Amino acid sequence: MNKIVYSFWTQPLEERWKEYRQGLTLEDMVQSSINCLYLSVLYAKKWGFEVEIVTDLESAHYFKDLPVDKISDDLTFIDVDKVWTKGKILAISKQTRPFVHVDWDVMFRKKEVADIIKQCSSDVLIQSIDGLDFDEETRGYNINFYDIHYLKLMIDFEPYQSDEIIRTYDEVCNTAIVGFNNMELKDKYVSNYLKCLKVLRDTHWMDISRMIDQYSLYCAIKSTNVKVTEILPEKEHVQEMANKIGYTHFSFLSKYTSDVQHKIMNRIKDEFPSYSYLVTPKSPIKNRIKISICTVVMNRFDHLVETLEQNLKAVREFNGAIDINVLDYNSTDGLEEYLFSQDWFLSGIKDGLIHYYKNYTAKYYHRTLPKNVIHNLAMGEYLINIDADNFASTSYLMYCLTIAQHEKNFFLRSPGGSPGGAIGRILVQRDDFRKLGGYNLKIRNYGFEDTEFTLRLRKLGVRQLCAPSHLCIDIIDHEDKLRVVNEEPRKKIKLNRATEDSDYENKMIAFELYPNIDQEMEIELFYINYKKQKVKVYEYDTSAHSLDSAI
């Protein structure tokens, strides 16, 4: 397989991501998508592939300077609706000899993955075979079993009833990369897709695009005796395998963050300097979110329902320059149910001012893991940790914004003498947070994680500034036992209290500037939108420098 085909169709972008794009404009998303395609194409040509881009008339001019073999505008007149995979299927249907279709957010960074593709003699090549999600309430990265079940019921009543589609399968093909040596199988895949599209195109309560794409191919494969090659066949060590062969696939919204975009543009400038002008003249990706509040909560219902509503009122004063990101770490106290019954909370999500994530598997509270996850998901230029028992007043947020606009190379924390519950308030530039890998994952229980993080910031050369004390006193006071009640029970208490004991032990951990380099911990996470739909974000990798290694 020596030919790579890309499909780039701009029309469905806004509809596809409108509920999750967190302040990004359509122009931001289009330019970010184009930058991804630039780097993907340049890597493909570096490894000697023939490249074709199938796009629309509006976008064709973006690619005229790329070293591609063919550009067509065949996607111009496709009917615009939410089924964004139609452009991909049209591009695939037009191919008459062996080829590989590659999504534009996929990159081949090393020759190893290019060789796998070129040497593939199987009937079909895919990224992987993935299992279905059996949680009826989730909609996201994995294809949902109940959506597939609905599809099969609909197909069963059509005049062109297809036995292979209505059979019970618990898996689908991940078609981020999909290639064919067997062109009859390609045609069968396209035919299955069109059958599914016909019966589901008026379905508005679920995103059918990826489902019918990935399930259609799996059905075609299962109905024939064909040989399949998976780029990532190992389910247990996917990230490790991908890094080893140099395969990158940016999932969900990660490709639209300014951090990833800057790395993509820098990679083009460094590895393909003769094409650096493609990204240099463009306006930088502007992020209208200046500060992201990051809050982690586990079974602190009484605190969060009080502070979050007041914090949202304060945030509304800043016209989108500040947002709130909440990670509910498997609370079992009814927090999710209550919040999603409140109009103020739902309007906060709908207006893009609250972003609510939840993990449903954590048994005990981890002091730093969920903090790192929510800080990495937040899109603000600056990130501020606000605990569930803290109020972020309008005056405090105005001070943070003012400092961020006038100071450089700094982090802001509460001053000495602040209430104990306010010690964790740390405003940090997102790039500095990423450089250090976030909070120390070796600190699992209460104590010292905030101070340890600020020590590393100072070792990095970042200046420490302190907020005025009167801006950091608005907290909910409570007993110390609440700070550790959700943590894994300690086997032995050396000092008088668990909080003191834990803090003492954490201070004994050897100092490292980058303590998370060898720490690979994952968390299953769902984003919940204002319609109360759960969208699986991804198995979030918290290993340090994972973003750098990804691209």
N, C-alpha and C positions, 0 to 999 in steps of 0.2 A: 504494500500500500504506500504509494509514493505521492499521492495527491491529497492535499488538505483543502477542505471547503469550509468557509465561514458564512453564516447568515447574520446580517445585521439589519434589524427592522426597528426603527425608532418609535413607531406609532403606539405600540402597547406599553411602553415603559411607564408612562404616568399612571395608567390604570393598574398595572401590576403592583407597584410599590407605594401607592398613595397612602395606605394605612400605616406604613412602617418607615417612611423615609426620614422622619425626625428633622424637619426643617430644611431638607435639601430641595432646591428648585428642580424643575424638569431640565433646565439648561445644565445644571450641575451634573445631573445623572447622565445625560447624553454625553457630555464632555468626558466624564469619568469612564463611561463605557467605551468610548472611542479610544481613550488612552490605554485601556486594557487590551483592546484589539490591536493597537499599534505594537505593543510589546509581544503579544502572542504571535503575530505575523512575522515580526523580525526574528524571533527565535526559530520559527518554522523554516524561514529562508536560510537561517544560519546552518541548519542541519540538512539543507539541500532538498526540501520538499517543493513540489509544484503547488502553488497557492491560488485559489479562486475565492473571491468575495462576492456573495450574492446579497444585494442590498436594495434600497429604494432610491428613487431619483433625488430626493432631498438630501440623502447622506452620501451619495457616490463621490462627491467632490472632496470629502474628507480623506479619501484613500488613494487619490490619484498619484501621490508622490511615493506611495509604498512600493517596494520591489515585488509586486504580485504579478502573476501571469494572466489573470483575467478578472475584470470587474463587470458585473451585470446588475441592472436595476430592475430585475424581475419581480421584486417585492412591492413595487410602487402601487399596484392596483389591487392588492389583497384587501378584502373587506376588513375594516378595523373593528375588532371587538376584543374581549379580554383573553381570547385564546392565543397567547403569544407564541406558542410553538408552531403555529401554521407556517410562519416564514421559514423555519427550520425544515419542516416537512417538504415544502415546495422546493427548497434548494436541494434536498436529498433526492426528491423524485426526478429531477432533471439530469441526474448523473447517469452515465451510460457505461462507465468502466470503473474498476476498483478505486475506492476513495475512502477518506476518513472525514466525517463532519466533526468539527471541533467548536464547542461553545467559546465565545470570545473572552470569557473569564477563565479560560484554561491556558496554562503556559507550559512549554517543554523546556525547562531550564538546563537540562543536561542531555548529552548525547545518548545516555543509556535508554531513556524513554523513547527517543527518536528511533533508536535501533529496534526496540520492541515493535514499534508500529511498522517500520519498513520491512522487517523480516516476518511479519505476521502472515501465515498461510491459511489461517482458519477462515471459516465462512463469514464470521462476524467478529468484530473487535468492540469491546465496550469498556467503560471505566470499571464497573463492578456489577455483580448481582446483589441486590439489597433486599432485605426482608421488609414486610409490611408492618405498619404501626397498628396495633390492635386496640389502642385507646380511642374510644368512640368520640371523645371530646377534642382530640388534638388534630390540628391541621398545620402542616409545616414541611420540614425538610424530608421526612419519610412519607411515602405514599400510604394513605389510610385504607385499611382493610374494608371498612364499611362503605367508603366511596366506591371501591372496586366492586363490592357486592351490589350496590345500587346500579352501577354500570351494567353488570351482567344481567340483572333483572330487566333493564330497559332493552338490552340487545335481544333477549330471549323473545320479546314480543314483536320484533321487527320481521318483515318478510324475508330479509336476507340473513336470517338467524345463522350465527356462526358458532359451530360446536367448540372450536378452539378458544374463543373469547369467553364463553360462558362456563368453561371448566373452572374448577377451584384451584387457584394458584396462590401461594403465600409470598411470592417474590416478584420483583420487577427488575428491569435492566436500567442501571444508571447510565444515561445516554449523554452525559457531559462530553464524552467522546464516543462516537459510534462510527464504525467503518465496515465496509462490505467488500469481500472478494466474490461472494455469491450474490449476483445481482437479482436473481429470482427471489431470494430471501428479502432483499431490499424492497422489491415490489410488493411482497406479501405484507411487510411491515407498514408500508404506506397505505395499502388497502385496509388493513386492520384499523389504522389510525383514522381514516376517513369514515369508516363505519361507526366508530365510537364517537367521532365528532358530530356526525349527523344526529345521533340520538341525544347527545348531551349539550349541544351548543346553546340551548336556551336555559340551561341550568345556571342559576345565579348565586346559589348558596354555597358553592365551593369552587375552587380553582381547578378546572379540569385539565389545564394545559400539560403539566408534567405527568399527571396520572395517565392520560390516554397515550402520551408519547412513550412512556417507559413500559406500561402494561402491554401496549400493542406489540412492541418488539418481543417482549418475553413470550407472549402467546405464539408469535410466529416461530420463535426458536423451539418452543416445546412441542409444536405440532409437526416438526420436521427433525430429521436426524442430522443435525448440523454440529460443527465444531465451533466452540466459543473460546475466545481469548479475553481474559480480564486484565486490565492494567493494574488493578489493585485487588488481587484475589484474597488476600489475607484480611479477615475481618478483625482480628485481635490487634494487629499492629499497622493499621492503615497509614497513620501519619508518619511512622518510621519508614515504611516502605516508600511512600510518596517522596519523602526527603531524599532517600537513598538513590532513587532513579531520576529525581529532578522533575517530578510532576506536581503542578500546583493547580488547584481548582478553588477559586474564591466563592464561597457559598453565602447565601443570604445577602445582607447589606454590607458585609465587610469591605467589599471592593469600592464602596462609595465614601468611605471615611477619608478625611484629608491625609491621615497618616499613611494609609496604603497608597493613595494617589501620589503623594510626594515620593514615596519609595519607587513606584512604577516609573515616574518621570525621571528620577535620578538614575534608575537602572538603564533606561533608554539612553540617557546622556553619557553614562559610563561605558556601556557595552556596545552601543551603536551610535557613536558620536556624529557620524555623517547624517543621522536622522534626528538629531537633537532639536532641530528647528521645528519639528512637528509638534513638540510640546512646549518649547520655550516661548513662542509668541503668544500662546494662549493665555488668557487671564488666569491667575491662580484660582484654585478651587476655594471659593470664599465660604466660610462657615459663619452663618449668622448667630450661631449659638456660641456665646463668649464663655459662659460658665455652666458646667453641669453639676448639679447637686447629686451626690451618690449616697444612697442609704441602704443598708442591709438590715433586715429584721427577721427574727425568729421568735415567735410566741410572745410578742410585746404589743398585743392588740391595744390595750388602754393607752399606751404611749403614742403609737403611730397614728391612730385615728384622730388624736388631738393635734399632734404636731403637723401632720401632712396637710390637713385642711388649711391651717394657718400659713404654712410654708407656700402652698399653692397661691393663696391670696397675695402674698408678698411677691412671688414670681410673676404674677400677672401684671405687676406694675412696670415690668421691664420689656414688654412688647416682643417677647420671643428671644431676648438675649440670654436668658437663663432658663434651664429646664431641670426637671427632677427625674432621677432614675432610681427606681426601687427594685431591690432583689429580695423577694420573699423566700427565705431559706427553709422551705418545708414547714411553715407555720401550721399548727393543727388547732389553733384557737378561734377559728372562724373568721380570720382577717380577710381572706380573699372574698368570701361570700358577702361580708359586710360592705367592703369597699365597692364591690361591683353592684351593690344595691343603692349606692349614693349618687345622686345627680352631679354633685360637685366633682366627684372623682371621675365619673365617666366623661364629663365635659373637659376635664383636664387632659385625659387621654386623647379625646377626639381633637382637641386644639393643639396637640403635639407638645404639651407642657409636662405631661407625666408619661413615663415609659415604665411599664410594670412587667417584671420578669419573675418567674417562680420555678423553684426546684422542688420536686416531689419525692426525693429519695433520701435526703440527708437524715441521718439518725441523730447526730449531735451537731452542735454549732461549731464551726471552724472559724477561728478568729480572723484569718487573713485570706483564705481562699475566695469566699464570696465577695470580699472587698475588691480583690484583684479583678474578678470577673466583671463586676458592675462598673468599675473604673475603666476597664478596657472597652466595654460596650458603649459607654457614654461618648457623645460626639462633641462636647464642648472643647474649646481651646484650652480652658483651664478646668480642673476637676477639684471638687471640694467634698470631703467626707463630712457628712452630717448624720450623726447617729439618730436612731429612732426617737430618743428622748430629748432631742434638741430642736428649738425653734430657730429658724433662719429669718430674722426680721428684715424689713425693707431697708433699715439703716445699715445693718450688717452687710447685706448684699450690695448696697450702693457703695459701701467702703471697698468691698472686694473688687467690684467692677472698676472703680476709680484707680485702685492700685494696679490692676491688670492693664489698664490703659496707659499708665505713666511709668511703670517700673519694668525692668528687664532682669532676667536671670535671678529669680527670687522664688521663695515659697512663703506662705503666710500661715501662721499658727496662732493659737490662743496664747496670751501672755502667762507668765508665772503667776500663781495665785488665783487662776481661774478655777471655777468649780470643777471637781473631778470629771463630771460628765461632759465637760466641754473640751477636755484635753485632746480628743480625737479630731477636732476641727482643723483640717490641714488643706489649704488651697495650694495646688501644685500645677505647673504647666504640664500638659499631657505628654509632651515629648520627654520631659524629665522623668515622669512616672514610668514611661515605657523603657527608657534607657536602663533604669534600675531594676526593671522587672516587677515593680510594685512592692507591696508589703512582703515581708519575709514568710514564706510558706512553712518554714520550720517552726514558726510560732503558731501553735494550734489553739492554745487556751488563753485565758485572760492575762493581759498585762504586758507592757513594754513595747508592743508592736508599733505604736505611734512614735514613740521616742526613737526606737531603732531605725524606723524609716527616715525620720528627720536627720539622724546622724549620718546616714548614707547620702542623703541629699547634700549635706554640708561637705562630706568627703568628695562628692562629685563637683564641688565648686559653686553650688547654688546658695545664694544668700538667704539667711533666715530673717524674716520680718515678723513682727508681732502686731496683731490687731489691738485696738484700744480695749481695755478690760471691760468697759461698760457695754460693749457690743457682744460679749461672749458669756453673759450670765443668764440668758433666757433659756433655761433647761427645766426638765421635770426631775425633781430630786427623788431619789428612791434608795432603798436598802442595797448594800453591796451584794447580797446573795442573788439578786436578780441578774447581776452581771455574769454569773457563772451557772445559773440554774439549767441552762440548755446544753452545757458542755459535757463532754464525756467525764463521768465521775472519776475523781482522783483516788488511787488506791491507798495513798498515805498522805496525811497532812503533817508537814514538818513544822510549820509556823502556826500562828493562832487561827488564821482564816484561809480559806481556799484561794481567795483573791491575792493575798500576800504571798502565799506559797507558790502559786502559778507565776506571779510577777517575778519572784526571786529566781525560779528556775529558768525563765525566759532570758533573764539577764546573764545567765551562765552560758548561753549559746555563743559560740565563737563568732566574732565579727567578720563579716564578708561584705564586700561592696556589692557583689552580685550573688546573693545566696540562693537564687532560684534556678541557676543554670542547670543543675542536676535534678531539679524537682519537676516531675511530670505528673500532674494531677488533672483529672477531668471532671466535668460537672454537666449533668443533663439539665437543660434549661428550656423553658417555654416563655415566649412573649405572649401576653394576653391583651387583645385589642378591645376597643370600646364595645364591640359586639359580643364580647365575652368568649371569643374564639381563641383557642390555644394553638399557637404556632411554634413548633419545635425550632429553636434557633439553630443549634448544632451542639455537638459534644465539644464544649469549649475547652481548648487546650491552654493551660496556664503556664506552660514551660517558658522560661525566660528566653527572649530573643526569638520566639517562634515566628513572629512576623518577618523578621529579617531572613530567617532560614527558608521561609515560604516563598519569597521572591528574590 
